[in-house]
Amino acid sequence: MITTTTHNIEGKPVLQYLGVVSAESIIGANIFKDLFAGLRDIVGGRSETYEKVIEEARTNAMNEMVQKAQALGANAVIGIDLDFETVGSGGSMLMVLATGTAVIV
């Protein structure tokens, strides 16, 4: 499955548009992750804990979107857009929304 944020794939013309596919992943960071990230805020530097949470949510949303495209018979998803939002009380959860167009190239 070819996935791209561009609206075309060089050398591979779109033969058929199958429709928009989207998927979301909502993941919470637990109290221990919050604690260690808070310490990182104080001393500076990157928060690998939150980076892993974001990566997991992004991967889950992308995988689910690809599965939906495959179910439509697509062999590519073009024009992918990823949106990241915090949800829940106090923004305690991260939502990743992946949207693209399922196509046959």
C-alpha positions, 0 to 999 in steps of 0.5 A: 500500500502506497501512502503519501501526503501528496495528491499524486504519485509520480509515474503512477496515474490514478485509475480510480478514486474510491473515496475518502478514508479516515481513522482516529486513535485516542490514547491517554498518557498515564500519571507516571508519564505525566510525572516524568514529562513534568520533570523534563519540563523543569530540566529541559530536553525532549520528552521521549515518553510523550514522543512514544505516545504520539508515535503510537497514536499516529501509527494506529490511526495510519494502520486503521486508515490503510485497512479501510482503504484495502477493504475498498480495494485500494492500492494507495492512499493519497492526500493524507492529512494528520491532525493532532488534538488533545481531548478529555478533561484537562487535555489528558488524552491525545487524538490523532485523525488520519484522513486520505483518499483511497485510490487505485493506481 
